[in-house]
Amino acid sequence: MRAEHLVGRDAELDLATGILRQEGAGAVLLVADPGIGKTALAAEIAARLAGEMVVMRVHGSPALSAVPYGVLAPYLLDLPVEQATSPVAILREFWSQFEKRRGGEGARLLLIVDDAHDLDEGSTQILAELVTAGWARLVATSRPRPGLPAALLQLWYDGLAERFELHPLDHEGVTELAEKTLGGNVMASAADVLHAVSEGNPLLLRCLLDDARADGNLVRRNGVWFLTRALSGSGEGLAEVVRNRVLRTSEAEREAMYVVALSEPVPAAVLDTQVGRDTVRALMDSRLVLSTNGPGSPLKMWHPMYSEALRQIVSPARSLQIRQRMVQHLLAEPPTTEGLLRLVSWALDCGADVDDEQLLQAAFLAAKLLQNPLATAAAGKVRSEALRPRARAVMAMVNFNDGDFRGAVRLLEEDLGYLDADPSGPLGAGLLWAAARAARGDSSADIVADARTAAATLTAGLPASDPMVGLVERHARALELAALAHDGHYAELHGGLERFADALAGDQADVVMNQVFLLAMRCELLTVEGQAVEALEAGREALLLLDEQADDLLYFSDFVLVRYTLAALASGDWGAAETALGRYSASSALGLIVFGGDIQTLKGLSLLRQGRLEQAAELVTPAVEALRVKDPHQLHNLGNALAFYAAAKAGDTSLAERLSGELSARHTGAAAGGAYVEALAELFNLAAQELVTNGSGLDKLRKLPESGQLHQWPGVLLQNLVLRTELGDAQAMESIQETASSMSGAWAAGWLSMAAAHLGGEGQGFVNAGNLLAAAGMPGPAAVAFDKAALSFDAEGKRPEARQAAVLRDVSEASLGDALVHDPSTEADRSVPLTRREQDIVALAVSGLTDRQIAEKLMVSVRTVEGHLYRSYAKLGIRRREDLGAAVRQ
């Protein structure tokens, strides 16, 4: 790790330099696995103390570990040959070299010893004596195994040294290091991937970053870095690190590592038989090979990226030879999912034969784990005509996740298998086909018509009693119901779902698939109807069924998850939404690459509903860039609208204008993400327009419920009314009370209490609303409620209550963590000046005019006044109107 990119070691750095500056003997021993950053930390310690001490460096080396005093040779060039074995003469000569370097200025000696585990015993004794005598300070780095030499450990036992065990970087440290290395912001989901894949190892992280940039996987758009596909272990940077590590081992150990990397996880007993127990123990002592689950369990390389890099080094011929030797041992027991994928991948790499059933099983598992290259390769090798439809379905899933919607449709339509007519196939191909058709821009009417034509073709000539007829009919009907939801025809969907459920009664064919579909559709319908708690329960039941039947269903997980998450957000169950989104990466970090933009968009919606503006902006702005590359759930319009709104709300005019232009250019009028998602996008887009253009969006928001039935549904209407309220439309509060009173969930209940308080106009009502909102995890609206409570109490002459409400407001604001919430004691950022209009409004506010009086005087809306004041507070470094006078005087 480059010293200039040292992160996450501030505590160790401060403590180490403090120890070394103390009087008397002192040493710092840094112990960590390779790549964790012990050498970089030692270098930073030396850099900090270079002005106070003379730094002399010693490098341990396996080649010199058997040579007495070999590592000290650079400092013993003037030593006579006959004295080369005398510890006293060596100590004297070493000290004389130090005296020459310090030039008589009395500076202390600081010894930096790298790879101390490779020191010979004589050199170690010399270094330890220098520290014990108080002649030198010492910083030594070592791996945990074989560990520090005995003489240096003795310093620790004697209290002359402090031992630091360095651990991998946490998520925050990985993000910081990545952003310093790349010189820009890293998308949150990409940072999650980098942390998961590197396991917090700084050296591997740097290799992954360099290699990903080199092969075009890590790209930067509009200042945001994100990943476009899985990280590879075949890059030159990582290969060089692995080669250097492998070259330090014996030939037997290298052979054993090749065996482990190619066939992991390997049963310990098998590996002992193949390469020898002593060799295995040596690799485990060096932490190159690890046990997967305690003593006696299968073994694997210490890091997955090492395994992949080693597999690139082994030639196909050598790989095949090892496979022929190992395969019977590995197949002696049923392989795990990881073992099966490794066996099939290994066979494909070296040209070995695999039967079709195993190929198809591996392809399906790989697709679910988003190991797309393996899924495509395995499915493409299936030869059996009977199994080819299922193989094509798997490849279609890969294409869909990669954004190749036309390719997915082409594969699924090759044999009309998209109606799930093949009972042996992965159920759900029909939903995948419909989603791919919609994503490429086809209308629901065309999709349904084609599904009906395919159904007629598949059942032509079959008697009505044939099970195939009922099977195909049910699947075609399911696609019709999905199309109704996609187009927002929820009234028709309600009746259609009831009839679909009645038709399923007593029919056991595909009962799980149909039940999951029915629950997912109910989840979406109930969300739109405003019954979010009931919607969440339906979605939860669907997820439980999915977990029980995970090996048989294709695409259903994505189909259910997005609906469940939207239901959780509508109910105000932020934790449930977070848990649901976490399922995308539960089995593989690759989910954060494929679904990263979608995940961050939905998290952004959650944060905006909680009132966490800045945190939402940090997620949704980068999400817009990622959604241009991968967008399986077709959330690009929603993501762009949320980012546009967040930028406009924060006063970032240039970003808001750019996002507005991109949204206008991209929006085609088609409900790509489904009617409900597109309705939410339209609402946030109009709210953002109102903020940017001062008047063009609010009126349109008011008229939307009159424009069509979709915007009259409670689940859509409440979001409209909330945005109107936040834009200063006081009349919306009365409508909120009417709408939210029939809805379920904490989000609706919180706004219902706010509306009741607003209509009541009493301080205690606002306090009650603030408490309810805060308890519901909505600190932004809670802070507004407490602020209104303080103003109401103040107007009522209740000073103690007003002060208490102000305290509650400050607590809620502090919990937001947004940059727009400033500490009054901190200095304001004067680099962003107030605009002319902001200066006028601030001056009138300081003079004592209310927002309405200012609006009437300047002939603008109250909302415009509030927006300008909000942005002025941020620029002046204050939180509320009462602080304006002091800020202006400064």
C-alpha positions, 0 to 999 in steps of 0.5 A: 500500500502506498504510504501517501494512501495510508488510511485507517491507522491514525490511532496506531500511528499516533500511539507508535510515534508517542512511544518512540519519542519517549525517554528510555528504550522503546520499540514498536512491533507491527504484526499483520498478514501480508498486504494489510499495511504494516510496511506502509505504517512503518514508512509513515512512522519513519516519515513523521520522525525523520526530522527528529531521528536518523532512520536506518533500514533493515530488510529481512529476506528468506534468502539471507535468513540462514546467513549470519548478519546477512541483512546488516551487510549494507552497513558493514562494508568497512568491517574487516573480514576476520571480524565478520563473525564477531558480534562486538565488532559488528555492533561497533561498526554498525554504530559507527555508520550511524554516527556518520549519518547523524553528523554529530547533531545528537539525533537518535537512531530509528531502526526500521526493520521490515519482514523481521520474521526472516531475520537471522538470529545474529542480526536479531540479537544485534538489533535487540541489544541496540534497543535494550541499551537505549541506543536506538528506537525500533520499528519492526514488521512481521507476519503472524506466522512464523512470527517475530524472532524470539529476541524481539518478542523478549523486548515485548515481554520485558516491557520495552516494546509495544506490539500492534496487531493490524487488522484488515480495513473496515468498510469506511477504510476501504472506501477512503482508500479507494477514493484516495487512490482513484481521486474521486467519489466511489459509488456506495455499492461499488465500495461494498463490492471492493470491501467484500472482495478485498476483505479489507486487505489494502494491497489486494484492494490496490491491485483490484483497483489498478486492474479494474481500471486497466480492463475498463471495468472501473469507470468514472462518469460525472465524477463517480467511480463504479463497477460494470461487471465482476472483479477479475483475479486475472489482472497483471497487478494481482498476478504479480503479487501472487507470483512474488508470494508463490516464488517464496515457497518451495516446489512442493508448496507451490504444487499444493497451492495449485491443487488447492486453487484448482479444486477448492474446497479440498477435504483435508484428508485428501490434500494430505494424501495428495501433497503430504501433511507436512506441506499442508501444515507449512502452507497453513502456518504461512496462512496461504491455505486456510480451513473453511470451518475449523480443524479437519474441515475442507481447505481453501486458499487464504483469499479467493483472488489468490485462487483465481490468480493461481488458476491463471498461472497453471497451464491447461495441460497441467490443470487437466493432469491435476484434475484427473488425479483429484476428481474421483476424490472430490466426487466421493461425497456430494459436492457443495454449491461452491464445490460443484461450481468449481468442478464444472468451471475447472472442467470447462477451463481445461476441456474435460467432459461434463454431463448435461445434467451437471452442466445445467445445474451449475449454470442455474446456480451460477446465474443465481449467484450472478457468476455470469461467465460461468453460467453462460459457458455451462449452459452453452455446453448443454447438448441434450435437446430436452434440456436445451430450453432450460439452458436457454432460459438460464442464458436469457437470465444472464442477458437480462441482468447484463442489460441485453433485453433483446438477447434475452427475448430471442433466447426465450422465444426460440421454442416458446418455452417462456410460458413455462410449458416445460415442467422440467425447466426453471419456472418463471421464464414467462415473467422474465420474458415479459420483463425483457419485452417491457424493458426493450420498449414493447407495449403490454398489449403486444406482450399479452397478445403474443403470449396468447398466440404462443399459448394457442400454438402450444396447446393446438390439437390437445384436448381440454383435459390435457394438463398441458392446456391448464398449465399454459393457460394459467401462465398466460393469465399470469402474464395478463395480470402482470401487464395490468399492474405494469400499466396501472390498471389496479381496479381490474387487477383486483378482480383478476387476482381474485379470479386467479386465486379461485382458479388455483384452488384445488389445483396442485400444478405449479402451486408454489410458482403460482402462489408466489406470483399471486402474493407478489401481485397482492403485495403491489396492489395493496401498496398502491391501495394504501394498505402497506402493512398488509402488502408487506405481509404478503411480500414476506410470505412470498419471500418465505416460499421462495426460500423454500423453493429456491432451486426451482424458480427463475427470476422470481426472487427479483420479481418479489423483492422489488415489490416487497421493498416498495411495500416496506417503504410505503409502510415506513418499515425502513429496516425491512426495506434495508434487509430486503435490499441486502438479499441482493448481495447475501450470496454474492457481492456481484449482486451489488454490481448488477443491482447497485443502481437499483439498490441505491435508488430504493435506499435513496427513496427511503432516506428522502421519506425519512427526511435525510436529504444529504444522505439520499443525495449521496446515494441517488446521484451516483445511482443515476450513473450506474443505472445507465449501464445496468438497470434490471428493474428499470428504475432509471426514471425514478433514480433520476427524479430522486436525484433531481429532487435532492439536488434541487432541494439542496440548492445545487442548481447546476446538478439539478439542471443537468439531471433535469435535462437528462430526465427530459431526454431519456423519458419516453412516456413508457412506464418502463419500471411499471406504472407505480414506479413511474408515478413516483418518478413523475411526482418527484420530478414535478416537485424538483421542477417547482424548486428549480423554476419557482412555480412550474411544478406545484400546480401540476402536482395539484392537478395530477389526481384529476388527470387519471385514476392512478394518481387517485390511489392512496399509495400514490396520492399520499406521496403527492400530498407530502411533496406539496406540503414540503413545497409550502402548499398548506392546503395539502395538509387537509387532504393528507388527513383525509387520505392517510386516515384510511391507510396503514403503516408508520409513514402514513400515520406520521403524516396523519399526525402532522396534518392533525397538528397543523389543522389544530394549530396547537403546540402540544399537537405538534409535539405529539406529531414530532414524537410519533415521527421521531419514533417512526424513524423520520427525523426530518419531518419530526424536526419540522414538527418540533420547530412548529411546536416551538413557534406555537408555544412561543405565540401562546406565551408558553416559554418553557414548553417552547424551549423544550420543543426547540431542544427536541427539534435540535435533537432531531436535526442532529440525528439527520447527519446532513451537512445542511444542519450546521452547528451554530458554533462552527464557522460558516462557509463564506465561499458560497455567496448569497444570490441577489434574491436571497439577500433581499429575502434575508434582509426582509426576514431580519426586519421582522416580516413573516414568510407570507408578508415577504411573499406578498411584498416580492410577489412570489409564492410562500414556498419560494420564500421558504426555499430561498431562506432554507438555502440561505441558512445553509450558506450562512452556517445557521439552522433557523430564522432566529440566527439570521440577524447575527449571521448577517451582522458577521 
